[in-house]
Amino acid sequence: MPEESIDSRVRKGGLIRGLILGFIVLALSIVSFYFITSASTTPVMALVVLYGFSTIIPLAAAIYFAFNLRSTVGGYLTFKQAVTGAFVMVLTSYVLLVIGRDLAFVKLAEPDMAPKTETAMLKNSADMYKQQGIPQAKIDIKIAEMRKQFGDGQGTSVGGIVTNFVENIILLFVLAILIGAISKKESPTYLKA
């Protein structure tokens, strides 16, 4: 049986790690939704959970999995191989998140996810503004602006959905380039054949 090329091992490893990362991100997304919409959440905790669970932990996990991928394919990856593995990983994770949260979870478990999230975000923002001593008139203006932004995001057209998907793919590729740059490690010249 012929040995697999390193490029195919990188793609396969990226796919497997992407599935694991996707399940992690999906679980964090669902946990953060319930945490943010719970009545006992303070504005600061909501902000910490929102950014920690949606950005910091997934990014740290993606970087860890990129280094793990490099070590499982021999310890050396070119920039192209590192970016390919990272892109397959983050794209797989994104697809799993869309299917798991946006299609399955929202349709089956929590059909009112968007309105509940909007209500919780508006309440937490208003509470945070009050704690900062901002006058009620300015708070009302900011909350009205936030309501408008939430309203603009609902009822999007097919073109809007496609545009959003393409923008996300581009952002994922940029993220993969950054992760690839961090995790690449060229083999020493004396090891190249």
CORCOR-V898800 format. One record per residue. N is the residue number from 1. NEAR is the number of other C-alpha atoms within 8 Angstrom. Layout:
# CORCOR-V898800
N/NEAR
N/NEAR
This chain:
# CORCOR-V898800
1/2
2/3
3/4
4/6
5/6
6/7
7/7
8/8
9/10
10/14
11/11
12/8
13/10
14/15
15/12
16/9
17/11
18/14
19/12
20/9
21/14
22/14
23/11
24/9
25/13
26/12
27/8
28/10
29/11
30/9
31/8
32/11
33/9
34/8
35/10
36/13
37/10
38/7
39/4
40/4
41/10
42/7
43/10
44/7
45/8
46/12
47/8
48/8
49/12
50/11
51/9
52/9
53/13
54/12
55/9
56/9
57/9
58/12
59/8
60/8
61/9
62/13
63/11
64/8
65/9
66/15
67/9
68/8
69/13
70/14
71/9
72/7
73/10
74/6
75/8
76/11
77/12
78/10
79/11
80/8
81/12
82/17
83/13
84/12
85/16
86/15
87/14
88/12
89/16
90/13
91/11
92/12
93/15
94/9
95/9
96/12
97/13
98/9
99/9
100/10
101/12
102/10
103/9
104/10
105/11
106/12
107/9
108/7
109/7
110/8
111/9
112/7
113/8
114/7
115/7
116/9
117/11
118/10
119/8
120/10
121/9
122/11
123/8
124/11
125/10
126/10
127/9
128/10
129/10
130/11
131/7
132/6
133/6
134/9
135/7
136/7
137/6
138/8
139/12
140/8
141/8
142/8
143/11
144/8
145/8
146/9
147/10
148/8
149/8
150/9
151/7
152/7
153/7
154/6
155/5
156/8
157/6
158/6
159/7
160/8
161/9
162/8
163/8
164/8
165/8
166/8
167/8
168/8
169/9
170/8
171/8
172/11
173/9
174/8
175/9
176/13
177/11
178/8
179/14
180/17
181/10
182/7
183/11
184/13
185/9
186/8
187/9
188/6
189/5
190/5
191/6
192/6
193/3
